[in-house]
Amino acid sequence: MENELLQLTVIAAIIAPITAALVQGIKTASGISDKLNIVVSLLVGIALAGLWSLTFGHIDQIGPYLMAGVLSGLSASGLYDLTKQKEETK
């Protein structure tokens, strides 16, 4: 169990910067509002984790992988919020 949890945490950590970059690109291209940023980052994180699961043949573990995608999306949206707050305080 510990090994699987560690593996999913590592996957979420790997996908999070990719998710943040994709969400920033989507936000720039489409001009979505800050309120939709969290939803978009969750959807992108889930999609990336699902693709990761399918690519490496772990279709039987799709549920935990999608949960790693949720973690990735939440951390990507949190990273955006933290950087925005730091810029406003300058």
KADAVEN-V822011 format. One record per residue. N is the residue number from 1. SS is DSSP state (A for helix, B for strand, O for the rest). PSI is psi as a letter, one per 30 degrees, with the letter a starting at -180 (* if undefined). D_FIRST is the distance of its C-alpha to the first C-alpha in whole Angstrom. Layout:
<<N,SS,PSI,D_FIRST> <N,SS,PSI,D_FIRST>>
//
This chain:
<<1,O,e,0> <2,A,e,4> <3,A,e,5> <4,A,e,5> <5,A,e,6> <6,A,e,9> <7,A,e,10> <8,A,e,11> <9,A,e,12> <10,A,e,14> <11,A,e,15> <12,A,e,17> <13,A,e,18> <14,A,e,20> <15,A,f,21> <16,A,e,23> <17,A,e,26> <18,A,e,26> <19,A,e,26> <20,A,e,29> <21,A,e,31> <22,A,e,31> <23,A,e,32> <24,A,e,34> <25,A,e,36> <26,A,e,36> <27,A,e,37> <28,A,e,40> <29,A,e,41> <30,A,f,41> <31,O,h,42> <32,O,l,39> <33,O,l,39> <34,A,f,37> <35,A,e,36> <36,A,f,35> <37,A,e,33> <38,A,e,30> <39,A,e,30> <40,A,e,31> <41,A,e,28> <42,A,e,25> <43,A,e,27> <44,A,e,27> <45,A,e,23> <46,A,e,22> <47,A,e,24> <48,A,e,23> <49,A,e,19> <50,A,e,21> <51,A,e,23> <52,A,e,20> <53,A,e,18> <54,A,e,21> <55,A,e,22> <56,O,g,20> <57,O,h,19> <58,O,h,16> <59,A,f,18> <60,A,f,16> <61,A,h,13> <62,A,e,16> <63,A,e,15> <64,A,e,12> <65,A,e,14> <66,A,e,17> <67,A,e,15> <68,A,e,15> <69,A,e,19> <70,A,e,20> <71,A,e,18> <72,A,e,20> <73,A,e,23> <74,A,e,23> <75,A,e,23> <76,A,e,26> <77,A,e,28> <78,A,e,28> <79,A,e,29> <80,A,e,32> <81,A,e,33> <82,A,e,32> <83,A,e,35> <84,A,e,37> <85,A,e,37> <86,A,e,38> <87,A,e,41> <88,A,f,42> <89,A,f,43> <90,O,*,45>>
//
